[in-house]
């Protein structure tokens, strides 16, 4: 289980004008909610939030004014469709004794024999999977060793061996496939054949008459 601390501030005013002002100042509007309690409007520094999103941290520890901490996971992120900047984020509060559903990144390890010896092409199909477990059992990431994968071989979600974790992604989905090498035609030879001009009947007849 990997954690990261985010310093957040509570918001007293919640409207479109306030949200725009926050974004102009480099902060992202956010909402924290947990079952049985009222939602809390927050704001978080955009750079800090991006760092947390791109890290391997699974649990976010929200520090509100440095006084209280709220453990949570990122449940939803809204990005601007054109500019690509963060617009809003939802934090879902968790309890360490209750199971949660999270998404875990997949890292490939090793070089497959199909690529090394057979000229195959390794293609990663899934880069993350969905799991359910207690917060303390959330892995930072999952490693898939592809060393023994030959050309035409694949590693499925069902091939994962995990403890204390329930995998929610379809077991029949491929995580990685080693495809056969791409066949490259001899373009030069093909172009050479195409460049040969066909003999025209009229020209052949004239040549024959001239030789008589």
Phi, psi and omega in degrees: 000125178247138181236155174221144180261132176240127176275122182235162178235142177283148181249127178273325180253132180232103175202176184296320181297317180295321180295318178296320179296320179297314182296321178298330180270009177083019179242155183245127175297143182215161177227133175249131177218150178214147184304130175090359181230160178287147178292150181241127178276130184227173169220150183220146178299131185297317181296318178296319181295317178299321178298320179291320181296319185271002176271177177269010182291135179259330181245131178259131177254103181278123178256111183265104180062019179073008184256316182229146181248140180231115179281138184200176172233155177283120183261326181206141178232133176249125179250151175291129186296337182252305184287331178083005180275163182286134181253322183194151177220141176252127175254127177257119180294146181232159173243137187295345181261000181243139181290149179230159176253124182223166177252131185243134178287152179248129177246130176275141181235137176088175177241125185291148179294334178292328177278316185291316186253337185250002180071017181289173181238121179276127181233118179275119183272314179250133178250357177199156177226161180261133180226165175230130179190177175288149181307322182291342182261005181289121177284151179295319177198172178246135178255133178241116180277117183255013185305319185269007180281122178264176178301130182089352181276161179212159176241121184263162176302322180293346179278351180291138177248101184237143178251143177063016183228134174257121180276127182263340178290145181307127184295337182275356180285139179278135175272317180213145179229141174256107184272155177299155179298148179288131180275121180255119181286155178283090185297322182298316181295319180296317180294326179296320178294321183289333184281346179292121181280131179293144180287130182270141186300319182298319181293321181294322180295317180298322180294320180294319182292325181291336183273353183278000000 
